[in-house]
Amino acid sequence: MADATTSTERRWSALALIVTAQFMVILDVAIVNVALPSIKTDLGFSQTNLQWVVSAYAIIFGGVLLLGGRLADLLGRRRLFVAGLALFAASSLLCGLAWSEGSLIAFRAVQGLGGALLAPAALSLLMTIFAEGRERNLALGIYGAASGSGAAAGVLLGGLLTSYLSWSWIFFINVPVGVAAIALTPLLLRESRADLSHRHFDVAGATSVTAGLMLLVYAVTRATSNGWGAGTTLGLLAGAAALVLAFVVVELRSPSPLLPLRIFRSRTLSAANGAMAIVGAVAFSEFFLLTLYLQDVLHYSAVQSGVAFAGFALTVVVISNVAQIVVGRVGVRPTLTAGLLVSAASVGLLTRLPVHGHYFWDLFPPFVLGGAGMGLSFVPVTIASLTGVERSDAGVASGLINTSRQIGGAVGIAVVSAIAATSTRDYVHAHSAATASNGIALDHGFQTALYGLTGLLMFGALLAVTLVKPPRAPHVAAERADGDAVALEEAA
């Protein structure tokens, strides 16, 4: 009995370590936003180059996630977890010490690489520690709370650190966390790798998909400034599409593919990745738009903008842990559908944001509603994306769902930025007294973009209700029994 208790405690301690690492990576996507004005002043960034503080991280992170997942399967998940932590902590230190535009952008790219190695390894370790069933759903509820609240907490923490210390501390804070996590990893995590008959690496597949995804994120980032119809944008998008198509051809012919396309035979897995791309697009875009609304329309300070998101972040944490209970009672499909519809209702309320908005009347209710929707979405979509996945594919499935979220977020921000900018410009042209920096014109652009996000969430709910397949009860029972047996065997 004592051994079983020790094993259980070890599993949950391991989960705490994994969740901390995941939270750190997701936090870093958003924490930079409120610090950008300070970074621009201190390092002499031009307005055009300032976006690369965010984009350099996003391009490498989104492009390498799938590769990171397969490397974890082949080389060892704990090994990649530690390597990602070390690279992330070291590059965070260098980001805080950056002395110029070029140095910070380069170090942010390295930080994105560390995150891309760390994130899929963390999720695949969780899959191997917890057997499919009730315990894994509970673990994924906690993991979902970290993933769902990371962006909101990033805005909050970024505002506090920037206001009371300096922008460098948004990076320095990762260093002690990373070092502590590396020290605890050998004590809490066992090495795990895919049980494969080969150790071959799909170089052609890895090269084509990594280059294709990176080029896609770069293309949508450039489209914000160059325009979607610009020759440069269309050329980059065509190049990305060609590389992704080449990847599919390579994978169909490869004896040891980077991404076994057979996993897409699962309708639920495919729909879950589509839904996660939508959730990622809405989450990143919503925080981006609302941060601009708070600072440029309501004239909040950095710390006020950060604190404003506290209601959202806390609600995500609470509801994510409730969501795993809801999934156990009603299933993945109803929970995911409900989460997306609640999120759509929240964003729908935000489309009415006034120029002279009041926080507790106009923002707080949709923030709480949005946090609930996000919490109800992250847990079931993650469970659905990993349900029925073989242990040998744990890393690549984890990399795939992380890629869906990150690519969705990168594309989402680029698209809503273009929609908001175009709508603001059209408003200025139609009203001679208005200017592009006028609060009314900016607010009009934000509202238009939020309408687009509302429609996207409605489409996601339709995707979930039609394509996510509920598991059959006997099948689930058999899987749970098998999973419990595996867990007992690992504990022994």
Secondary structure, DSSP 4 states (H G I P E B T S, - for coil): -HHHHHHHHHHHHHHHHHHHHHHHHHHHHHTTGGGHHHHHHHHT--HHHHTHHHHHHHHHHHHHHHHHHHHHHHH-HHHHHHHHHHHHHHHHHHHHT--SHHHHHHHHHHHHHHHHHHHHHHHHHHHHHS-TTHHHHHHHHHHHHHHHHHHHHHHHHHHHHHHHS-TTHHHHTHHHHHHHHHHHHHHH--------S-----HHHHHHHHHHHHHHHHHHHHHHHH-TTSHHHHHHHHHHHHHHHHHHHHHHH-SS-SS-GGGGG-HHHHHHHHHHHHHHHHHHHHHHHHHHIIIIIS---HHHHHHHTHHHHHHHHHHHHHHHHHHHHH-HHHHHHHHHHHHHHHHHHHTT--TT--IIIIIHHHHHHHHHHHHHHHHHHHHHHHTT--GGGHHHHHHHHHHHHHHHHHHHHHHHHHHHHHHHHHHHHH-TT--TT-HHHHHHHHHHHHHHHHHHHHHHHHHHHHHPPPPPHHHHHHHHHHHHHHHHHHH-
